[in-house]
Amino acid sequence: MGKSGDRDGFGNYDPINDPKKFNLLNPQARNTIALPTGGWVVVKFQANNPGIWLMHCHMDIHVPWGLSVAFEVENGPTPSTTLPPPPQDLPKC
């Protein structure tokens, strides 16, 4: 597990005991996380940029295997956290 042991582990995630080890006061800031084989990882992030965002493995072949997730970040309360409406001439599906 290395230095990131406060946010990942081997085997199944234990919702009772594992959160007790989380470093919520001074967590690492990073954009790449190594997931242990047969393990889990906890990711904390601020969703402040509206749109659909893909979180995925670094190997494209893993995406069709289900090793990815899409987050839908809804509009926020300010203009800088709100997407503009689609153009009037945008074709409908």
C-alpha positions in Angstrom: 0.0 0.0 0.0 2.9 2.4 0.5 2.3 6.0 1.6 -1.2 6.0 0.3 -2.4 3.4 2.8 -4.8 5.9 4.3 -7.0 5.7 1.2 -6.6 2.2 -0.3 -6.4 -1.4 0.6 -6.4 -5.0 -0.5 -9.5 -7.2 -0.6 -13.0 -5.9 0.0 -13.6 -2.4 1.4 -14.8 -2.5 5.0 -17.3 0.4 5.6 -16.9 0.1 9.3 -13.1 -0.1 9.9 -11.5 1.4 6.7 -12.9 5.0 7.1 -11.2 5.2 10.5 -7.9 5.2 8.6 -8.7 8.0 6.2 -6.6 11.2 6.3 -9.3 13.8 5.9 -7.3 16.7 7.4 -4.3 16.8 5.0 -5.0 14.3 2.1 -2.7 14.0 -0.8 -3.5 16.0 -3.9 -2.9 14.1 -7.1 -4.4 13.4 -10.5 -3.2 9.8 -10.9 -3.9 6.9 -8.4 -2.5 3.4 -8.5 -5.2 0.9 -7.6 -3.9 -2.2 -5.9 -4.6 -5.5 -7.7 -7.7 -7.0 -6.1 -8.1 -4.0 -4.0 -9.9 -0.7 -3.6 -9.2 3.0 -3.4 -11.1 6.0 -2.0 -11.1 9.2 -4.1 -12.2 12.5 -2.6 -12.7 15.4 -5.1 -14.5 18.7 -5.5 -17.1 18.5 -8.3 -17.1 22.2 -9.3 -16.9 22.0 -13.1 -20.3 21.0 -14.7 -20.5 18.4 -17.4 -19.9 14.7 -17.8 -16.4 13.5 -16.7 -14.9 10.1 -17.3 -12.7 8.5 -14.7 -10.8 5.6 -16.2 -7.9 3.3 -16.2 -4.8 4.5 -18.1 -5.2 1.5 -20.5 -7.9 2.1 -23.1 -8.6 -1.6 -23.4 -9.9 -1.6 -19.8 -12.7 0.9 -20.6 -15.0 -1.7 -22.4 -14.3 -4.1 -19.5 -16.1 -1.7 -17.2 -13.0 -0.2 -15.5 -14.3 3.3 -15.8 -17.1 5.5 -14.4 -18.7 8.7 -15.6 -19.6 11.5 -13.2 -22.4 14.0 -14.0 -21.6 17.3 -12.4 -24.7 19.5 -12.3 -24.7 23.2 -12.6 -23.7 25.2 -9.5 -25.1 28.4 -8.0 -22.7 30.8 -9.8 -22.1 31.8 -13.5 -18.6 30.2 -13.4 -20.1 26.9 -12.3 -22.9 26.8 -14.8 -22.9 25.5 -18.4 -24.5 27.8 -21.0 -27.7 26.4 -22.6 -27.2 24.5 -25.9 -27.5 26.6 -29.1 -30.9 26.9 -30.7 -29.9 25.0 -33.8 -28.4 22.0 -32.0 -29.9 18.9 -33.6 -32.2 16.8 -31.4 -31.4 13.1 -30.8 
